[in-house]
Amino acid sequence: MKFMIMNYKPYEYELLQEKLDKLGKQGYSTNDLSFISFFRKKDKPVYYTIDFFNPTGSSRNDIKISQLTFIDKYEDKGYRCIYHKNNMYVFLSNNDIPININWKEKKDIIPLKQRLKSFALFFVSIVALALYSLYLFNATFDMFYSYGITLYYIGMLLLFIIASLKNYFDFYKLTQFHKELQSGKPQLKKIYTLKKVYNISLIIMCLLIGGGLLEDFTNNHPFNIKTHQVIQLDDFGYQQNTNISTQSYSSFTIPHTYISLETSKNTNEALYIKEFAFHSYEMAKKIFEQMKENPEIYSCNSQKSNKTTICGYIGDSLTSIVILHDQQVTIIIPGFEVNESHVEIIEDFYLK
């Protein structure tokens, strides 16, 4: 037994026929040809043939009768239908019974509805690509906190690019196929290379998205606050039992990201820390300046700042503090009411 992915459009029928011919010569047979198809090995060759159903009749019942008549023509010759989609039918037989397609009767096998659908898919994919590109262009630096999530975003961008190109090509080739059907037998070129590039691109995309999510899930590790110190509730005078959870990440753009959340076991105090360690002080300073212009990064709508400290506000309430120290930028979001003395404690901890 073997399984294969079978995803072919009507204009690719020659490629599908060649693939099925090879399988048939090796004795591989299936009762249901679908996107993922399973083939069983037989002792002798089997034979596949492709034909197109040209709907006739003015009512749904008339079209159904013409469809059954079309299928009966093949069943009477020993074939059985194993696939039909977009008016393309695939039949299977244990005997070699050659059948030629009468192209003069196939002028309407690519209806306007199908061509409009392919154009609509192309338009939607282009809009999605534009919106996603705009989203990435306006993304803040902290979106790419790990290797995995960065690979995921790259994979998603590749997905939208592939979808846009594939949907455009489908629309173009279906339109071309329809025009050639009007003048007789279509003169289609077998697009081996494009099909191979498309399949390879899909594999790369799946590896980037799947591998990125897996890497992001498996490669985040807790860090020891004794070896990598962060400010804690105790530093603010809250001397009580607390729980602290930590995580660390690495990425292409941010070598290290450290995240900690400390909560009091008995009261409502909490402390959230997010520290970004960069390759150089210059990069850290650049990010720090960007954060002054984008207070939403640290969950605020306004800020007051100096060369090393940003105080973030929601309305008149001080809610976040950002510190530039060495090659790091650290966001501190306390879960308690913050005042100027707390800012001094934070500056003493990180800057002295």
Buried (B, 14 or more C-beta within 10 A) or exposed (E): EEEBEBBBBBBBBBBBBEBBBEBBEBBBBBEEBEEEBBBEEEEEBBBBBBBBBBBBEEEEEEBEEBBEEBBEEBEEEEBEBBBBEBBBBBBBBBEEEEBEEEBEEBEBBBEEEBBEBBBEBBBEBBEBBEEBEEEBEEEEBBEBBBBBBBBBBBBBBBBBBBBBBBBBBBBBBBBBBBEBBEEEEBEBEEBEEBBEEBEEBBEBBEEBBEBBBEBBEEEBEEBEBEEBEBBBBEBBEBEEEBEBEBBBBBBEBBBBBBBBBBBBEEEEBBBBBBBBBBEEBEBBBBBBEEBBEEBEBBEBEEBEBEEBBBBBBEEEEBBBBBBBBEBBBBBBBBBBEBEEEBBEBBBEBBEE
